[in-house]
Amino acid sequence: MLFPMRRYGLVDRIVIGLDQALHTLAGPYPTTGRPNPAEAYPEAPLDERARRHVAGLMRVDHAGEVCAQALYQGQALTARLEEVRERMEQAAAEENDHLAWCEARLRELGSRPSLLNPFWYAGALAIGAAAGLAGDRWSLGFVAETERQVVEHLEGHIRRLPPEDRRSRAILEQMKIDEGRHATGALEAGGAELPAPVRGLMRLASRVMTTVAYYL
């Protein structure tokens, strides 16, 4: 969510963060107003097995966006430079679009978001806050690496979609573009390259979340 441009104190940021958490987990999402990319395509007939599979993929992507919101909010809470904090808040606003698009697609498929979203959110918020405390260069580097891995993840989901499901594909393609831009922006802002062990742990945590959220 975007707020009037002013300097907020720690207590203000905590209150704003709580409001953002409630919106992330329960909606409605304060989107930027961009149209849903799926609107350009008609619904394709999917059999029950394909429908469940697509719903599982979109549930994972929705959970990933919940985590992204929490990461950005945690980093914005502990960022030292106002410019870095504003960059995190702007990225979080675009991620809200993704949340809204994924949830709308889940409803179309007769499905629901992950039941474990509060758990995913809490874990990601703690990680984001820790990254912010490590310093802005590391925090931005964490954003860049997270978004790079998300792009890879989205590419894999796009390949696994039924060819006829153009609505889901349009959503994931636009998300991939946005995530790639976030990664590039974080590096251009001075993000540091993360050590290989950290990148490996991030991939492991992501694998756990994507495996579980597909079903739950």
BELTA-V32740 format. One line per field, one symbol per residue. ss: DSSP state (H for helix, E for strand, - for the rest). phi: phi as a letter, one per 40 degrees, with the letter a starting at -180 (. if undefined). psi: psi as a letter, one per 30 degrees, with the letter a starting at -180 (. if undefined). A space follows every 10 residues. Layout:
ss=???
phi=???
psi=???
//
This chain:
ss=---------H HHHHHHHHHH HHHHHH---- ------HHHH -------HHH HHHHHHHHHH HHHHHHHHHH HHHHHHHH-- -HHHHHHHHH HHHHHHHHHH HHHHHHHH-- ------HHHH HHHHHHHHHH HHH--HHHHH HHHHHHHHHH HHHHHHHHHH -----HHHHH HHHHHHHHHH HHHHHHHH-- -----HHHHH HHHHHHHHHH HHHHH-
phi=.cbdcacccc cdcccccccc cccccbgccc ccgcccdccc bccccbcccc ccccdccccc ccccccccdc dccccccbcc cccccccccc ccccccdcdc cccccccdcg baccccddcd cccccccccc cccchccccc ccdccdcccc dccccccccc cddccccccc cccccccccc ccccccccch cccccdcccc cccccccccc cccdbb
psi=kklkjljkle eeeeeeeeee eeeeffllki lfgklkffff klkkkkleee eeeeeeeeee eeeeeeeeee eeeeeeegke keeeeeeeee eeeefeeeee eeeeeeeegh allkfgeeee eeeeeeeeee eeffleeeee eeeeeeeeee eeeeeeeeff kkefifeeee eeeeeeeeee eeeeeeeffg kkkkleeeee eeeeeeeeee eefee.
//
